[in-house]
Amino acid sequence: MILLIVLLFLIMISMVILLKTTQKPSTTIPRRLIQTWKSNIIVNPSHKRCQARLRALHPTFEYMFFDDADVDRFMKSTPWNEFFQTLRTRIQQIDFFRLCVLYYYGGIYYDMDMYPIQAIDAEFLNSSQFTLPVEYYLNRTQCTKYKRRHRYPGFRCEDSMTLGNYAMAAPPSNPEVLRLIRNIMKTYSSVPWNPQDPHVYVYVTTGPDKTTEMYYTDPQFRRNIRVLPPRLPGERRATFGGYAKHLETGTWK
């Protein structure tokens, strides 16, 4: 009986998500913070400091936290779970999950190593656009180095800006978030597994390289998203506008 109730609940959630893929998107970003980590017990001192500051700066925001079990439970309720299960590594699954949960709930997603500088304000929230940060400005020498490792497909060294996925924001049911979800699903199997450089495989299939590729190869995606350049004094990389700094602890590797 309990199993039947759980099954019916998952079916109902799946139907809601299917409906959300066809409904009109909201026009503003909700006051909702989303984070995920392997466990709900945070032991990394840097992560604890970032999490505490994020919550202290946003006392009126809803805070949603997903550990690994929560991630799997959520994905089982979506139409994308079958694809989610085919992803080779856990970090690819988490990359994909964060887009799915952002599409469903809307709000602001921060990696655990995002150190907040200032609170998300009303001006930021008053947007209907999928919002992504500038990760790097690359000069030609840096670009050539990345290209040798097969990073950033679709990116030319005449372009200078790459996008990150360590922080993002959107209203629920945003069409460009869905567009990126579908592109990841469409192109994933075309990228060969590279055991000599597994990090690049992650970047290109579900990570920042995929987001950057979409920006430079899909005019509609590029036209309809909002990009936040660095706005912190002395910073030229890895920020979320003037709102937060990515500490780049790399704990997923």
C-alpha positions in Angstrom: 0.0 0.0 0.0 2.8 2.4 0.9 4.6 1.5 -2.3 1.5 2.2 -4.3 1.1 5.7 -2.7 4.7 6.5 -3.4 4.3 5.4 -7.0 1.2 7.5 -7.5 3.0 10.5 -6.0 5.9 10.1 -8.5 3.4 9.8 -11.4 1.7 13.0 -10.3 5.0 14.9 -10.1 6.0 13.6 -13.5 2.7 14.8 -15.0 3.3 18.3 -13.5 6.8 18.5 -14.9 5.5 17.4 -18.3 2.9 20.2 -18.2 5.5 22.7 -17.2 7.5 21.9 -20.4 4.7 23.3 -22.5 3.3 26.2 -20.3 4.4 29.8 -20.6 7.4 30.8 -18.5 7.1 33.1 -15.6 8.2 36.7 -16.1 10.4 37.1 -13.0 12.9 35.0 -11.0 11.5 33.7 -7.7 13.1 34.4 -4.3 14.5 30.9 -4.1 18.0 29.7 -3.5 19.1 26.2 -4.7 22.2 24.2 -3.8 23.3 20.6 -3.9 26.1 18.5 -2.3 26.8 14.8 -1.8 25.5 14.8 1.8 23.5 17.2 3.9 26.4 17.2 6.4 28.8 19.9 5.1 32.3 19.3 6.4 34.4 21.5 4.0 35.1 24.7 6.0 35.0 26.8 2.8 31.6 25.4 1.8 30.2 25.9 5.3 31.3 29.5 5.3 29.8 30.2 1.8 26.5 28.5 2.7 26.1 30.3 6.0 26.8 33.7 4.3 24.4 32.9 1.5 21.6 32.2 3.9 22.4 35.1 6.2 22.3 37.6 3.2 18.9 36.2 2.1 16.7 35.7 5.2 13.4 36.0 3.3 14.4 33.7 0.4 13.3 30.0 0.3 16.3 27.8 0.6 16.3 24.4 -1.2 19.1 21.9 -0.6 19.5 18.6 -2.4 21.8 15.8 -1.3 22.6 12.9 -3.6 19.5 11.0 -2.5 17.3 14.0 -3.0 18.8 14.5 -6.5 18.0 10.9 -7.5 14.5 11.2 -6.0 13.8 14.4 -7.9 15.1 13.1 -11.2 12.9 9.9 -11.0 9.9 12.2 -11.0 11.0 13.9 -14.3 10.7 12.9 -18.0 14.5 13.2 -18.1 15.4 10.4 -15.7 16.2 7.8 -18.3 18.8 10.1 -19.9 20.1 11.1 -16.4 20.8 7.4 -15.7 22.9 7.1 -18.9 25.4 9.8 -17.8 28.8 8.2 -17.2 29.9 10.3 -14.1 28.2 11.7 -11.1 29.3 15.2 -11.8 27.6 15.0 -15.2 24.5 13.9 -13.5 24.7 16.9 -11.1 25.4 19.3 -14.0 22.2 18.0 -15.7 20.2 18.0 -12.5 20.9 21.6 -11.7 19.3 22.6 -15.1 16.3 20.3 -14.5 15.6 21.6 -11.0 16.1 25.2 -12.1 13.7 24.6 -15.0 11.1 23.1 -12.6 11.3 25.5 -9.6 13.1 28.6 -10.9 15.3 30.7 -8.7 19.1 31.1 -8.2 21.5 28.2 -8.2 24.9 28.5 -6.5 27.7 25.9 -6.3 28.8 25.3 -2.7 32.0 27.2 -3.3 30.3 30.4 -4.4 31.1 33.1 -1.8 28.4 35.7 -1.8 29.5 39.4 -1.8 26.1 41.0 -1.8 22.4 39.9 -1.7 20.4 39.2 -4.8 18.3 42.3 -5.2 15.0 43.2 -6.8 16.6 44.5 -10.0 18.2 41.1 -10.5 15.0 39.2 -9.9 13.0 41.4 -12.2 14.0 39.4 -15.3 12.4 36.7 -17.4 15.8 35.6 -18.8 18.0 32.6 -18.1 21.1 34.2 -16.4 24.6 32.9 -16.7 28.0 34.3 -15.6 31.1 35.1 -17.6 33.7 32.5 -16.4 36.8 33.6 -18.3 38.1 36.2 -20.8 40.7 34.3 -22.8 43.5 35.9 -24.8 44.7 34.1 -27.9 47.5 32.2 -26.1 45.1 31.0 -23.4 42.6 30.0 -26.1 45.2 28.0 -28.1 46.2 26.2 -24.9 42.5 25.2 -24.2 41.9 24.2 -27.8 44.8 21.8 -27.7 42.9 19.9 -25.0 39.8 20.0 -27.2 38.0 22.5 -24.9 35.2 24.9 -25.9 33.9 23.4 -29.2 32.2 26.2 -31.2 34.4 28.8 -29.6 36.9 30.7 -31.8 40.0 32.4 -30.5 38.6 35.6 -32.0 35.9 35.3 -29.3 37.1 36.1 -25.8 34.3 35.3 -23.4 33.4 31.9 -21.9 30.4 31.1 -19.7 30.2 29.3 -16.4 27.6 27.0 -14.9 28.7 27.4 -11.2 25.9 29.8 -10.8 22.7 30.5 -12.7 19.2 31.9 -12.4 15.9 31.7 -14.2 12.2 31.9 -13.8 10.5 28.4 -13.7 9.7 26.9 -17.2 12.3 29.1 -18.9 12.5 28.1 -22.6 16.3 28.6 -22.8 16.9 26.4 -19.8 14.8 23.7 -21.6 16.7 24.4 -24.8 20.0 23.7 -23.1 18.6 20.5 -21.5 17.5 19.2 -24.8 20.8 20.1 -26.5 22.7 18.2 -23.9 20.5 15.2 -24.5 20.8 15.4 -28.2 24.6 15.8 -28.4 25.8 13.7 -25.5 26.4 10.4 -27.3 28.4 12.1 -30.1 31.2 13.0 -27.7 33.6 10.0 -27.2 34.7 9.1 -23.7 38.3 10.2 -23.1 39.9 8.3 -20.2 43.1 10.3 -20.7 41.4 13.6 -20.0 38.0 12.8 -18.2 37.6 16.3 -16.9 37.4 17.7 -20.5 34.8 15.1 -21.3 32.7 16.4 -18.5 33.2 20.1 -19.4 32.2 19.4 -23.1 29.2 17.2 -22.5 27.4 18.8 -19.6 29.6 21.6 -18.1 30.7 25.1 -18.9 32.1 24.2 -22.4 28.6 23.0 -23.4 27.0 26.2 -22.2 29.6 28.3 -24.0 29.1 26.2 -27.2 25.4 26.9 -27.1 26.1 30.7 -26.7 28.3 30.8 -29.8 26.4 28.4 -32.0 22.7 28.9 -31.2 21.6 32.5 -32.1 18.3 32.1 -30.3 19.9 31.0 -27.1 22.5 33.8 -27.3 19.8 36.4 -28.0 17.5 35.4 -25.2 19.8 34.8 -22.2 21.3 37.4 -19.8 25.1 37.3 -19.3 26.6 38.7 -16.1 30.2 40.0 -16.6 32.5 40.4 -13.6 31.7 43.4 -11.5 33.9 42.9 -8.5 37.0 45.2 -8.0 40.1 43.6 -9.6 38.2 40.5 -10.8 38.2 39.4 -14.4 37.0 35.8 -14.0 34.8 33.4 -12.1 32.2 35.7 -10.6 28.4 36.1 -10.7 28.3 39.7 -11.7 28.9 41.7 -8.5 26.9 39.2 -6.4 29.3 36.4 -5.7 32.8 35.0 -6.3 33.5 31.4 -7.4 36.3 30.1 -5.1 37.0 27.3 -7.6 37.8 24.6 -5.0 37.3 21.9 -7.6 36.0 19.4 -5.0 34.1 17.5 -7.7 37.3 16.3 -9.4 
